[in-house]
Amino acid sequence: GPIFSDFFRSTGGEEQEKTTKELLEALKIIEEQALGDKKFFGGNAINLVDISYGMIAYWFKILEEVIGVYVLEPNTLPRLCQWAQNFMEVPVIKENIPEGHKVLAYLRHIRQKLHLEHLNK
């Protein structure tokens, strides 16, 4: 959603702090109200909600690496981190996930373009 886009597009400083705080608040709501103490959002097996949030487990970790700001950490979001690990270990997910280094290179390129556009304004 827009909050992930804002986090990705932020250029540092106060803007980065603001988007990081907003994102952490949103992820805490997901962790507390949607996931709770379950292994998956669907209980003991993945369901459509898990697949929808799957981008958190895969893409978001790569976004954090590109940006250099880490939000999805065991000390801040322990249950969501455990869910992400569980999700990535599901055989059908594990077998079909894109190679991380290719996605990382692509997102670094996109972010660099966004920063150049921001500087040229």
N, C-alpha and C positions, 0 to 999 in steps of 0.2 A: 504494500500500500504506500501511500504518500509518505508515511513516516520513515520507511526504509529508503525511499528516494531522497528525502531531505538529508538523511544521515549520509548517504553516498555522495550527494552533491555539496555538502558543507565544506567550507574552505579553511576551517581552523578557527582558533580563538573562541570568542564568545558564541559564535554561530555553532561551532562544533560542540561546545559544552551544552548548549541549549538542545540541539538535536539528539545528542547522546542521552541527556536526562529524559527527554520525552520518550525516546525509544526504550530506555530501561523501564520507565513507568508502564508503557504498553506491554512489554514482555512480562513484567511482574503480574499484570492483570491476567494475561494468558496463562501464566504458570499457576496462579492461585485459583482463578475462577473456572478455567476450562480444563486444565490438566489435573489439578489437584494432586492426589497421591497415586494416580493410576500409572501403569507402565506406558500406556499409549493413550491418546485422547479417546480412543474407542474401547479402552479397558485393557484386556490381555492380548489383543490383536489390533493391527492397524486398521483404520477405516478411512473414509474420505477426508475427515478433518485432519488426520495425521498426514495424509498425502498433500492436502492444501498447505499445511504448515511445514511441510518437508523442506521448503526453501530456507527455513530457519536453520535446520540441521545441516544443510549443505552450502547453499549460496551465502548465507549470512556469515558463516565462519570465514569464507573467502573474502567477503566485503570487509570484515574486521581486519584481515591481514593487509588488504589494499590500503585501507584508511589508516591503520596503525592504532586504532582505538578498539579495545576489547570489552564488550558488554556481556556477552553470553559466557559467563565464567562460573565455575562451581561455587565460589564464595558469594556471588550475587544472585544467581538463579540456579540453585542446585538441582531442582527437579526438572527444569527445562533442559539443563545440560545432560542429565541422565536420560531424559526422553530422546534427545538428539542422538546420543550414543546408541541407545536401543534401536532407534529408527534406522540409523545407518548400518546396523548389523542385520537387519531383515534381509534374507537372501535375495529376494527380487529387487530390492532397492540397491543393495550392494553391487549386484551384477549389472545394473543399468545406469549407474551414476556416471556422469562425464568425468574425464580425467581432470583433476583439480588444477594442475599446473597450466593447462590450456585456458581454463576459465579465469584463473588468476591473471595470466598475461592479457587476456581480452579486457577484463575489468580495469586493470591498471592503465591500459591504453585509453579506454573510455573516460576514466577519471582525469587523466592528463589532458584530454581534449576539453573537458568541462572546465578545468582550471584555466586553461589558455583562453577560453571564451570569457570567463569571469574577469581575467586580467585585462582583456581587450575592451571591456565595457567602458 
